[in-house]
Amino acid sequence: MLIGLTDTRGKLQYINAVYVKSVQPKGATCVVEVSGRTTKLKVKMPAEQVVELVNAAMPSSIEAILAAEDQIQADQAAAAAAAAAAG
């Protein structure tokens, strides 16, 4: 579900396709809005290519999305518990 996009500064960014809220064309580049990020990602690709990548990376069902969300929350809770125990 992760896709790699190169931003306009040449830095590779990996994002979870499930969290893409919008892709806005800006000529030969585009702006990708990702849930949970404070800034939008400016990408060196046409919007159509980014949309194809995002669509290909999407899970085939809502159950897969919910399972991934549950796993993320469980991982975050485990990391917080480990930090508290070490702290």
C-alpha positions as CSV (number, residue, x, y, z in Angstrom):
1,M,0.0,0.0,0.0
2,L,3.0,2.3,0.2
3,I,4.0,4.2,-2.9
4,G,7.2,6.2,-3.6
5,L,6.9,9.7,-5.0
6,T,9.8,12.0,-5.7
7,D,9.0,15.6,-4.5
8,T,10.1,18.7,-6.4
9,R,13.3,18.9,-4.4
10,G,14.3,15.4,-5.6
11,K,13.6,13.7,-2.2
12,L,11.9,10.3,-2.3
13,Q,8.8,10.2,-0.1
14,Y,6.9,7.0,0.7
15,I,3.2,7.5,1.4
16,N,0.3,5.2,2.2
17,A,-2.1,5.3,-0.7
18,V,-5.1,4.9,1.6
19,Y,-4.4,8.3,3.1
20,V,-4.3,10.3,-0.2
21,K,-7.1,12.8,0.0
22,S,-6.5,14.6,-3.4
23,V,-4.2,15.0,-6.3
24,Q,-4.2,18.4,-7.9
25,P,-2.6,18.9,-11.4
26,K,-0.1,21.8,-11.7
27,G,1.3,21.4,-15.3
28,A,4.0,18.8,-15.4
29,T,3.9,18.4,-11.6
30,C,1.1,17.9,-9.1
31,V,0.2,18.5,-5.5
32,V,-0.8,15.5,-3.4
33,E,-2.7,16.1,-0.2
34,V,-2.2,13.3,2.4
35,S,-4.2,12.9,5.5
36,G,-2.1,13.4,8.6
37,R,0.5,15.6,6.9
38,T,0.5,19.3,7.7
39,T,1.9,20.2,4.2
40,K,1.0,19.0,0.8
41,L,3.5,17.0,-1.2
42,K,4.6,18.6,-4.5
43,V,5.5,15.9,-6.9
44,K,7.6,15.8,-10.1
45,M,5.0,13.8,-12.0
46,P,1.8,14.5,-13.9
47,A,-1.4,14.0,-11.8
48,E,-2.6,11.2,-14.1
49,Q,0.5,9.1,-13.3
50,V,0.2,9.7,-9.6
51,V,-3.5,8.8,-9.6
52,E,-2.7,5.5,-11.4
53,L,-0.1,4.7,-8.8
54,V,-2.4,5.5,-5.9
55,N,-5.3,3.4,-7.5
56,A,-3.0,0.4,-8.1
57,A,-1.8,0.5,-4.5
58,M,-5.3,0.6,-3.0
59,P,-6.5,-2.5,-1.2
60,S,-9.3,-4.3,-3.0
61,S,-11.7,-4.1,-0.1
62,I,-12.7,-1.9,2.8
63,E,-11.9,-4.8,5.2
64,A,-8.3,-4.6,4.2
65,I,-8.2,-0.9,4.9
66,L,-9.8,-1.4,8.4
67,A,-7.4,-4.3,9.2
68,A,-4.4,-2.0,8.3
69,E,-5.8,0.8,10.5
70,D,-6.2,-1.7,13.4
71,Q,-2.6,-2.8,12.9
72,I,-1.3,0.7,12.9
73,Q,-3.1,1.5,16.1
74,A,-1.8,-1.6,17.8
75,D,1.8,-0.8,16.7
76,Q,1.5,2.7,18.0
77,A,0.1,1.5,21.4
78,A,2.9,-1.1,21.7
79,A,5.5,1.6,20.9
80,A,4.0,3.9,23.5
81,A,4.0,1.2,26.1
82,A,7.6,0.3,25.4
83,A,8.6,4.0,25.6
84,A,6.8,4.3,28.9
85,A,8.4,1.2,30.3
86,A,11.9,2.4,29.2
87,G,11.4,5.9,30.4
